[in-house]
């Protein structure tokens, strides 16, 4: 079924609308798979995701590769949801996982190929009123969901033999740059309490401004202006879709 929205509601709200359709149609299902339209599912992937999430308090995330078979994301283990996660893009910190394990428990799951057990879905809807937080609009919504899953004691699993080929080419886009920077401030505000508001936001803001200076030194003034806009909106708590300025795909 193709659901046509009257406007661009963003990744989070779009997922929620699709889920509402499934629930409203009364379809009997044990799990729900959220899958990007630029993902190619490899053989037996869904079956392995279902098996990994068979525990009612677990969700499963597919192992992502690009068109050449190279891993798309470093799977985070032990860095989330700690403050170091928020600083890792700036300081280059990462944590390796053991490739010897067939199924690993992680601290973060992405939204491109995520299978949620219906018991988890029902818990999220009952306690939070949504699965995906709509005011993030785009990017970092999977980080926000991971925070809530972890707080609720939900295990996040990655079966390394459940593979999707993710063909997205948006990693260098201005849209991604803006929403990723802005929404990082929202993550701090939403999940780090008073310490986040008064300590982490100024700290991440300062570090983000150093990236602006480096960008200007390199002569990329349009990116520098976009970073400043994202930092300003993040610090001021502005959410949802950003209107009235041009961003290339």
SERO-4910 file (N, C-alpha, C, O; in steps of 0.05 Angstrom, whole numbers):
BEGIN
 pado doro    nc1    nc2    nc3   cac1   cac2   cac3    cc1    cc2    cc3    oc1    oc2    oc3
  Unk    A     17    -24      0      0      0      0     18     25      0     36     27     16
  Unk    A     12     43    -18     27     68    -19     11     90     -5    -12     95    -11
  Unk    A     23    101     16     10    123     31     21    149     21     45    154     22
  Unk    A      4    167     12     12    193      2      5    215     22    -18    219     29
  Unk    A     25    228     32     21    251     51     19    277     35     30    279     13
  Unk    A      5    296     46      1    321     32     26    339     32     28    357     16
  Unk    A     45    332     49     70    348     50     92    330     61     88    308     69
  Unk    A    116    341     60    139    327     71    139    328    101    144    349    113
  Unk    A    132    306    114    129    306    143    154    296    157    156    297    181
  Unk    A    174    287    141    199    278    153    200    248    158    179    235    157
  Unk    A    224    238    163    228    210    167    212    199    191    199    178    188
  Unk    A    214    212    213    202    202    238    171    201    235    159    180    240
  Unk    A    159    224    228    130    224    225    120    205    203     99    193    206
  Unk    A    136    203    182    129    184    160    128    156    170    109    141    163
  Unk    A    147    148    186    147    121    198    123    117    216    110     96    216
  Unk    A    117    138    232     94    136    250     67    133    234     50    118    243
  Unk    A     65    147    212     41    146    196     38    117    184     16    106    184
  Unk    A     60    106    175     59     79    165     51     59    186     36     41    181
  Unk    A     62     63    210     55     45    232     26     48    240     13     28    245
  Unk    A     16     73    240    -12     77    246    -30     63    226    -51     52    234
  Unk    A    -22     62    201    -38     48    181    -39     18    187    -60      6    185
  Unk    A    -16      7    193    -15    -22    200    -33    -28    224    -48    -47    223
  Unk    A    -31    -12    244    -47    -17    269    -76    -12    264    -93    -26    274
  Unk    A    -82      9    248   -110     16    242   -123     -5    224   -148     -9    226
  Unk    A   -108    -18    208   -119    -39    190   -124    -65    204   -136    -84    193
  Unk    A   -115    -66    229   -120    -90    245   -104   -114    236   -112   -137    240
  Unk    A    -81   -109    223    -64   -131    213    -51   -145    236    -38   -133    253
  Unk    A    -53   -171    237    -41   -187    258    -12   -192    252     -5   -204    231
  Unk    A      6   -182    268     35   -186    263     50   -186    290     41   -174    309
  Unk    A     72   -201    290     88   -203    314    110   -182    314    120   -174    336
  Unk    A    117   -171    290    139   -152    288    133   -132    266    116   -137    249
  Unk    A    146   -109    267    144    -89    246    172    -82    237    190    -77    253
  Unk    A    176    -82    211    202    -76    199    201    -48    187    185    -43    169
  Unk    A    219    -30    196    222     -4    184    246     -6    165    268    -12    174
  Unk    A    241     -1    139    262     -5    119    263     19    100    243     26     88
  Unk    A    287     30     97    290     52     78    286     42     50    291     19     43
  Unk    A    276     61     33    272     53      5    297     51    -12    296     44    -35
  Unk    A    320     59      0    345     56    -14    362     32     -3    386     31     -7
  Unk    A    348     14     10    361    -11     20    353    -35      4    330    -38     -4
  Unk    A    372    -52     -2    368    -77    -15    372    -99      6    394   -102     17
  Unk    A    351   -115     11    352   -136     31    365   -161     20    357   -171     -1
  Unk    A    386   -170     33    400   -194     25    385   -219     34    368   -218     52
  Unk    A    390   -243     22    376   -267     28    376   -274     58    396   -271     72
  Unk    A    353   -282     68    349   -291     96    352   -269    117    352   -274    140
  Unk    A    354   -244    108    359   -222    127    335   -219    146    339   -218    170
  Unk    A    311   -218    135    288   -214    152    284   -237    172    277   -233    195
  Unk    A    288   -261    162    285   -284    179    304   -283    203    297   -289    226
  Unk    A    328   -274    198    348   -272    219    342   -249    238    348   -251    262
  Unk    A    331   -228    228    323   -206    245    300   -214    264    300   -208    288
  Unk    A    281   -229    253    259   -239    269    269   -257    291    260   -256    314
  Unk    A    287   -275    284    298   -293    304    313   -278    326    311   -285    350
  Unk    A    328   -257    318    344   -242    338    326   -226    357    334   -220    379
  Unk    A    302   -219    347    284   -203    364    261   -220    375    241   -209    384
  Unk    A    264   -246    375    243   -264    384    237   -260    414    215   -265    423
  Unk    A    258   -251    429    253   -243    457    235   -218    457    240   -199    442
  Unk    A    214   -219    473    195   -196    473    207   -170    481    194   -149    476
  Unk    A    230   -170    493    243   -145    501    267   -139    485    287   -129    495
  Unk    A    266   -146    459    289   -141    441    280   -130    414    258   -135    405
  Unk    A    298   -115    402    295   -106    374    320   -114    359    341   -119    371
  Unk    A    317   -115    332    340   -124    316    345   -105    294    327    -94    281
  Unk    A    370   -100    289    380    -81    269    397    -95    249    416   -109    257
  Unk    A    392    -91    223    408   -104    202    436    -93    200    440    -69    204
  Unk    A    454   -110    193    482   -102    188    483    -89    160    476   -101    140
  Unk    A    492    -64    159    491    -49    134    518    -48    120    539    -45    132
  Unk    A    517    -52     93    541    -50     76    534    -32     53    510    -27     47
  Unk    A    554    -21     40    549     -5     16    550    -23     -9    551    -47     -6
  Unk    A    549    -10    -33    548    -26    -57    572    -44    -61    571    -64    -76
  Unk    A    595    -38    -48    619    -54    -52    622    -75    -30    641    -90    -30
  Unk    A    603    -76    -11    604    -95     10    619    -86     35    623   -101     54
  Unk    A    627    -60     35    641    -49     58    621    -40     79    600    -29     72
  Unk    A    627    -45    105    609    -37    127    604     -7    126    622      9    124
  Unk    A    578      0    128    570     28    127    575     43    153    584     66    152
  Unk    A    570     30    175    572     44    201    588     27    220    585      2    220
  Unk    A    604     40    237    617     25    259    595     20    280    583     39    290
  Unk    A    591     -5    286    571    -12    306    580     -4    334    602    -12    343
  Unk    A    564     12    347    572     24    373    566      5    395    543     -6    397
  Unk    A    585      0    412    581    -17    435    596     -5    458    620     -1    458
  Unk    A    581      2    479    592     14    504    595     44    503    602     56    523
  Unk    A    590     57    481    593     86    480    567    101    483    567    125    486
  Unk    A    545     87    484    519     99    482    502     90    506    502     66    511
  Unk    A    488    107    520    484    135    515    501    153    533    490    170    547
  Unk    A    527    150    533    544    165    550    552    192    536    549    195    512
  Unk    A    563    210    552    570    236    541    591    233    519    592    249    500
  Unk    A    609    213    521    629    210    501    618    206    473    630    213    453
  Unk    A    593    195    472    579    191    446    575    218    433    579    221    409
  Unk    A    567    238    449    562    264    438    587    278    428    586    296    411
  Unk    A    610    271    440    635    284    432    650    268    411    668    278    399
  Unk    A    642    242    407    658    225    389    661    236    361    683    231    349
  Unk    A    642    250    349    646    260    322    669    281    321    681    285    300
  Unk    A    674    294    344    694    315    345    721    305    353    742    316    344
  Unk    A    722    284    370    748    274    380    757    249    367    779    239    372
  Unk    A    740    238    349    748    214    334    748    188    351    763    170    344
  Unk    A    733    187    372    732    164    390    713    143    378    692    149    367
  Unk    A    721    118    381    704     96    372    710     71    389    729     70    403
  Unk    A    692     51    387    696     27    402    691      3    384    671      2    369
  Unk    A    709    -16    384    707    -39    366    689    -61    379    687    -62    404
  Unk    A    677    -77    363    661   -100    372    675   -125    363    692   -124    345
  Unk    A    668   -147    375    680   -173    368    666   -185    344    643   -191    345
  Unk    A    681   -189    323    671   -201    298    666   -231    302    656   -244    284
  Unk    A    675   -242    325    672   -271    330    643   -278    337    635   -301    336
  Unk    A    628   -258    346    600   -262    354    582   -262    330    585   -246    312
  Unk    A    562   -280    330    543   -281    308    521   -260    312    512   -247    293
  Unk    A    513   -256    337    493   -236    344    505   -220    367    512   -231    388
  Unk    A    506   -194    364    518   -177    385    497   -158    396    479   -148    381
  Unk    A    499   -153    422    482   -133    434    496   -106    433    519   -104    440
  Unk    A    482    -86    423    494    -59    419    478    -38    435    457    -44    447
  Unk    A    489    -14    435    476      8    449    461     27    431    446     44    440
  Unk    A    463     22    405    450     40    385    440     24    362    454      6    352
  Unk    A    417     30    352    407     18    327    398     40    308    387     61    317
  Unk    A    402     37    283    395     56    263    367     51    252    355     29    257
  Unk    A    356     70    238    328     68    228    326     57    200    303     53    190
  Unk    A    348     52    186    346     44    158    335     16    154    322     10    134
  Unk    A    340     -2    173    331    -30    171    328    -40    200    345    -55    210
  Unk    A    306    -33    212    302    -38    241    276    -54    245    255    -45    236
  Unk    A    278    -77    258    255    -93    264    248    -91    293    264    -97    311
  Unk    A    223    -83    299    213    -80    326    193   -102    332    173   -105    317
  Unk    A    197   -115    354    176   -134    364    151   -118    372    154    -96    383
  Unk    A    128   -128    366    103   -113    372    100   -107    401     87    -87    408
  Unk    A    111   -123    419    109   -117    447    125    -92    453    117    -76    471
  Unk    A    147    -88    439    163    -64    443    147    -40    432    147    -18    444
  Unk    A    135    -43    408    119    -22    396     97    -13    415     93     11    419
  Unk    A     83    -33    426     61    -26    445     71    -12    469     57      7    479
  Unk    A     94    -19    479    105     -6    503    112     23    496    106     41    512
  Unk    A    124     28    473    132     55    465    107     72    461    106     95    471
  Unk    A     86     61    448     62     77    444     47     83    470     37    105    474
  Unk    A     48     64    488     34     67    514     48     87    532     35    104    545
  Unk    A     75     86    532     90    103    551     97    130    539     98    150    553
  Unk    A    103    131    513    112    156    500     92    169    481     94    193    476
  Unk    A     74    153    471     54    163    452     63    161    423     48    168    405
  Unk    A     87    152    418     98    149    391    121    129    392    132    123    413
  Unk    A    128    119    368    153    103    366    176    121    358    197    121    371
  Unk    A    172    137    337    193    156    327    185    184    335    162    193    330
  Unk    A    203    198    348    196    225    357    195    244    333    215    249    320
  Unk    A    171    255    327    167    269    302    181    296    300    187    305    278
  Unk    A    186    310    323    197    336    321    227    336    314    239    358    312
  Unk    A    239    313    312    267    312    302    267    314    272    288    322    260
  Unk    A    246    308    259    241    310    230    259    292    214    249    274    200
  Unk    A    285    295    216    303    280    199    331    279    213    341    299    223
  Unk    A    342    255    214    369    250    225    368    252    256    355    269    268
  Unk    A    383    234    268    386    231    297    360    220    310    360    216    335
  Unk    A    339    215    294    315    203    306    320    175    315    307    165    334
  Unk    A    339    160    302    345    133    311    362    135    337    360    117    354
  Unk    A    378    155    340    393    159    365    374    164    388    376    152    409
  Unk    A    354    181    383    334    187    403    318    162    411    313    158    435
  Unk    A    310    146    391    296    121    397    314    102    413    304     89    431
  Unk    A    339    101    406    357     83    421    360     91    450    362     74    467
  Unk    A    360    117    455    361    126    483    336    115    498    339    105    520
  Unk    A    313    118    486    289    109    500    287     79    503    279     69    524
  Unk    A    296     65    483    296     35    484    314     26    507    307      8    522
  Unk    A    337     38    509    356     31    530    345     37    558    348     20    576
  Unk    A    332     60    561    321     67    586    299     48    595    294     44    619
  Unk    A    285     36    575    263     17    581    273    -11    584    257    -30    589
  Unk    A    299    -15    582    310    -42    586    307    -60    561    309    -84    564
  Unk    A    302    -48    538    299    -64    513    327    -70    502    344    -52    499
  Unk    A    332    -95    496    358   -103    484    358    -97    455    338   -102    440
  Unk    A    380    -87    445    384    -80    417    405    -99    405    428    -99    414
  Unk    A    396   -115    386    413   -136    375    420   -131    346    403   -121    331
  Unk    A    444   -140    338    452   -139    310    461   -167    302    483   -175    310
  Unk    A    445   -182    287    455   -208    276    473   -202    252    463   -191    232
  Unk    A    498   -208    253    517   -200    232    512   -213    205    523   -205    185
  Unk    A    495   -234    205    489   -247    180    462   -237    169    453   -248    148
  Unk    A    450   -218    181    426   -204    170    435   -179    157    440   -158    171
  Unk    A    438   -179    131    452   -158    117    434   -143     98    417   -155     84
  Unk    A    436   -116     97    423   -100     77    444    -83     63    463    -74     76
  Unk    A    440    -79     38    458    -61     23    444    -33     22    423    -30     10
  Unk    A    456    -14     35    445     13     38    458     31     17    482     36     18
  Unk    A    442     40     -2    453     54    -26    450     84    -24    454     98    -44
  Unk    A    445     95     -1    441    124      2    467    139     -5    489    130      0
  Unk    A    463    162    -18    486    179    -26    482    207    -13    492    226    -24
  Unk    A    469    208     10    463    234     22    483    242     44    479    262     57
  Unk    A    505    227     47    522    232     70    535    260     69    541    271     90
  Unk    A    540    271     46    553    297     45    533    320     40    542    342     35
  Unk    A    507    315     43    487    335     36    485    356     58    492    352     81
  Unk    A    477    380     49    473    402     68    450    396     87    451    404    111
  Unk    A    430    382     77    407    375     94    416    357    118    409    362    141
  Unk    A    433    338    111    443    320    132    460    336    152    458    332    176
  Unk    A    477    354    142    494    370    159    478    386    179    483    386    203
  Unk    A    458    400    168    441    417    186    427    401    207    430    408    231
  Unk    A    412    381    199    395    367    219    412    351    239    404    348    262
  Unk    A    434    340    230    451    325    248    463    342    270    463    335    294
  Unk    A    473    366    262    483    385    282    461    394    301    464    394    325
  Unk    A    439    403    289    417    414    306    406    394    325    402    400    349
  Unk    A    400    370    315    387    350    331    405    338    353    395    327    372
  Unk    A    431    341    350    448    332    371    443    348    397    445    338    419
  Unk    A    437    374    394    431    390    417    404    381    429    401    381    454
  Unk    A    385    373    412    360    363    423    363    337    439    350    333    459
  Unk    A    381    320    429    387    295    444    397    301    472    389    289    492
  Unk    A    415    321    474    425    329    500    403    339    518    400    331    541
  Unk    A    387    357    506    365    369    522    345    349    531    334    350    553
  Unk    A    339    329    514    318    310    519    327    287    538    310    275    552
  Unk    A    353    281    538    362    257    552    384    260    573    392    241    585
  Unk    A    394    285    576    416    288    596    408    307    618    426    315    634
  Unk    A    383    315    620    373    329    643    386    356    647    395    370    628
  Unk    A    388    364    672    399    390    680    428    392    672    437    413    662
  Unk    A    443    371    676    472    371    668    475    376    639    492    391    630
  Unk    A    457    363    623    458    367    594    453    396    586    467    407    569
  Unk    A    433    408    598    425    435    591    446    455    598    452    474    583
  Unk    A    458    452    621    476    473    631    506    467    627    523    485    629
  Unk    A    513    442    621    541    435    617    546    425    589    563    436    575
  Unk    A    531    405    581    536    392    555    530    410    531    545    410    512
  Unk    A    507    424    532    500    441    510    521    463    505    530    466    482
  Unk    A    530    478    525    552    497    520    577    484    510    591    495    493
  Unk    A    584    460    521    608    446    513    607    437    483    625    443    468
  Unk    A    585    424    476    582    415    448    579    440    429    589    439    407
  Unk    A    567    461    439    565    485    423    592    497    417    597    505    395
  Unk    A    609    498    438    636    508    434    652    491    414    665    502    396
  Unk    A    651    465    418    665    447    399    654    450    371    670    449    352
  Unk    A    628    453    368    616    456    342    626    482    329    630    483    304
  Unk    A    629    503    344    639    529    333    667    527    324    675    541    305
  Unk    A    683    510    337    711    506    327    710    493    299    728    499    282
  Unk    A    690    476    294    687    465    267    680    486    247    687    485    224
  Unk    A    664    506    256    657    528    238    682    544    230    685    550    207
  Unk    A    699    549    249    724    564    244    741    549    223    751    560    204
  Unk    A    744    522    228    759    506    209    747    506    181    762    507    161
  Unk    A    721    506    180    707    506    154    712    533    140    716    533    115
  Unk    A    711    555    154    716    581    143    745    584    133    750    595    112
  Unk    A    763    573    148    792    574    140    796    559    114    812    567     97
  Unk    A    781    538    110    782    523     85    768    537     62    770    528     39
  Unk    A    754    559     68    741    574     47    713    566     41    701    576     22
  Unk    A    702    547     56    675    537     50    655    554     67    645    544     88
  Unk    A    649    578     58    633    596     75    604    588     76    591    593     96
  Unk    A    593    575     55    565    567     55    561    545     77    540    546     91
  Unk    A    579    526     79    577    506     99    580    518    127    567    510    146
  Unk    A    598    538    130    602    551    155    576    565    164    568    563    188
  Unk    A    563    579    146    538    592    153    516    572    161    501    577    179
  Unk    A    516    549    147    496    528    153    501    517    180    482    511    195
  Unk    A    527    513    187    534    502    214    525    522    236    514    514    256
  Unk    A    529    548    231    521    568    251    491    568    254    481    570    277
  Unk    A    476    565    232    447    564    234    438    540    250    420    542    266
  Unk    A    451    517    244    444    492    259    450    494    288    434    486    305
  Unk    A    473    506    295    480    509    323    461    528    337    452    523    359
  Unk    A    454    550    324    435    570    335    408    557    340    397    560    362
  Unk    A    398    543    320    371    530    323    372    508    345    353    504    360
  Unk    A    395    494    346    397    473    367    397    485    395    384    475    413
  Unk    A    413    505    399    415    518    425    389    531    433    381    530    456
  Unk    A    374    542    413    349    555    419    326    536    421    304    543    429
  Unk    A    331    510    415    310    490    418    290    489    395    268    480    399
  Unk    A    297    499    372    279    499    349    278    471    336    299    460    330
  Unk    A    255    461    333    251    433    323    235    432    298    226    452    287
  Unk    A    231    407    289    214    403    265    229    409    239    253    411    238
  Unk    A    213    413    218    224    418    192    234    447    190    221    466    199
  Unk    A    257    450    178    269    477    175    259    489    149    263    477    127
  Unk    A    246    511    150    235    525    127    252    549    119    269    558    134
  Unk    A    247    559     95    256    585     87    287    587     83    298    609     85
  Unk    A    300    565     78    327    568     68    333    544     50    321    523     53
  Unk    A    352    548     32    356    528     11    378    509     19    400    517     28
  Unk    A    372    483     16    392    462     21    392    443     -3    371    433    -10
  Unk    A    415    437    -14    417    418    -36    413    390    -25    417    385     -1
  Unk    A    405    371    -42    401    344    -34    428    331    -27    429    308    -20
***
